[in-house]
Amino acid sequence: MTKREILVIYGKDIAGMAYELASQASLAGLIGDRKKKIGLKPNLVNASHPREGATTHPEILAGLVDAWSAVQLGYLPLDIPYIGLAEKLGVGSADTGTAQVREINAPEKRAPSLKSRGRAREFAPLIDARSACSSCYASLILALSLLDKAALKKIDRPLAIGQGFTGKKGRTGIGRCTALFEQNLPGCPPSHQAMLEFLEKTLG
């Protein structure tokens, strides 16, 4: 595992997933000395039950909340003070642009298969998602929600996103999987901010 890599795992076995993440990240080797202390930040932005996903689950013995997690919730990394502090201490980074997301396993249902709710339902017609990872799909939904209405009206065909477009050509695509498209935003996944800026530029 590299310092710019973010590991993602899906499932319901909390303890098992935590163990697998630690193994895939070679966490024991990264920590080194068993006498070192590990700092936990159990709550990201609000008080919620662990099953809601915002708070560290008690079955997870060690965890790390980073800038990428903040972005997925619609925040700029430095909107959350401790992320900037962690970066200054050398134990984190607020730069999500160069992050590399690696999924250890595939979710049972990809974003297009999920029942859209709220913003997802509203913007789904503007997206052609084919085997898109949940993080990339969610970032695009967030970017579209931040785009002004005039720009939204200029989207005359769905934006392509997902592994199903690998090796294929098209007009406008989001992410590394649409690298052969005429207009492409690279990244795996690109941040919602990068998507927003790309769409604003592309749509003029």
N, C-alpha and C positions, 0 to 999 in steps of 0.2 A: 504494500500500500504506500502511495506517495502522499506528500503533505497536501497536494492539491486535489486529492481524491476523496469523494464522498460515497460511502457505501449505503445502499438501500436494500432492505429486506422486507418481505411481505409474509403475513401469516397471523396465527392466533396464539401460538405457543410462545408467550413472552420470554420466559427464561431460556428456552431453546434458541430463540432468535438472537437474544443478547449474547449467548455463548457463541453462536455461529458468526456473528458480527465481530466479536473479539478475536475469534480464530482467523477469520479472513483478513483482518487488519493487522495480524501478528502483534496484538496488543501487549502480550507479555514481553516481547522483545523490545517494544517501544518504551515500555515503562522501565524495564531493566531492574533496578534495585527494588527488591520487595519492600524495603523500608520507606519508600516514597509514599507521600500522601496524595490522595486523589480528591480534587474539589468537585462537588456536585452542585449544579444549578437546577433544582428540580422543577421550577416553574418558569415558563417562558414569558408570558405576558399577563396571565390572569389566573384566578383561583378556580380550578376545574378538577373534577374527578379524573383519575388516571385513564379511565376508559374513554374519555372524550379526546384524549390525545395531546392535550396541552401541558400535562404534568407527567413527570417521570413515574413510570409504573413501579410499585414497590418490589416487583420481582426482578427488576433490573438493578444489578449491584453497582454498576458504574456507568456513567453516561456523559455525553458531551453535546452541548447545544451550540450550534455555530450560526454563522451569518446566512447560510443557505436556508436553514429552517425559518429564519425570520422572513426571508424573501418569499417563501411559499405561503406565508400568512399575510402577505401584502405590505410588509414593513420594509423600509430601507434599513440595511444592517446597522448603521450608526444611530438609528432612531432608538435602539436599545442600548443604553450606556455600557453595560458590562461587556458587550461584544467589542467595542472600541478599547476598553480596558484590557481585555484578554489579548487583543492584537498587540498592544503596547508591551505586554508582558511576554510576548512571544509564544503564546499558547493558543492562538486562534488567528483568524484573518477575516477582514470585512470585505475582501475582494472576491466577489462571487463570479466575476467574469471569466476567470481562468479555472474555475472548479470543474472537475471531471466526475460525473456521476456514474457509478457502476452498480447495476442491479444484480444482487446475488441470486435471486430467483424471480420468477414471473408471478405477478398477482393473479388470483383466480379469475378476475375480470379486469380487462383493460378499460380505460376511461370511456371509449365509445359504447361499451356494453353496460355501463352504469346508468341508472335512471337519473337524468339531469334534474337538478333542482335550482331554483333561483337564477343567479347569473349564468350558470352552466346551461340551463334550458334556453335562456334568452339569446346566448351567443352561439349555441350549437349549430344553427343553420349556416354560420359563417365559417365553419371548420370542417375540413374533410380529414378525419382522423382514422388512420389505419395502423392498428397495433401500436398506438402511441403510449409511451410510459406516462403514468399518472402525474409525475412532477412536471413534465413538459406540457401536458395538456392543461394542467391547472395554471401554469404560468401564462399560457396563451389566453385563457379565460380572463385572468386578472388584467393582462395587457389590454384586451379588448374593452374591458369595463372602464379603463382609464382613458381610452381613446375618445375624442370628442365626436359628437353625433354626426357632424358634417363629414368627417373622415370615414366613419362607419358606413355611411351611405355610398361611399366610393368603392367599397369592396363588392365587385360585380361577380366574383366567383369564389367558392370556398378556399380558405387557406389550407394548404396541405401540411400535414404533420404526422410523423410516425414511421416506424420501421418498414411498414408496407410500401413506402415510397423509395426504399433503398435501390439505387441503380436505375431509377426511372426519371424521366424528364417531365417538366411541367412549367407552370408560370411562376407562382409565388409559393415558396415553401419555408417552413420554420424548422430549424435544427439540422444536425449533421446528416440525418437520413434523407434530406431533400437536397443534397449537395449539387445535384445535376440540374436543378431548376434554374430558370432564367434569373429569377430574383430569389436569393437564398440568404437566410440568416444562419451562420454557422453556430455550433455550440451543442453540447450534450449534457443537460439542456441549456439553451441560452436563458439568461435571467428574464423576468417579466419586464424589467426596465429596458434591457436590450431589445426585446420584442417590440415594446412600445415605440422606442426611437426608430427602429427599423420600419415599422408600419407608418409612422408619421412621415418619414422620408419617402417611402415607397408610394404612399397615397397622395403625397404633395399637399 
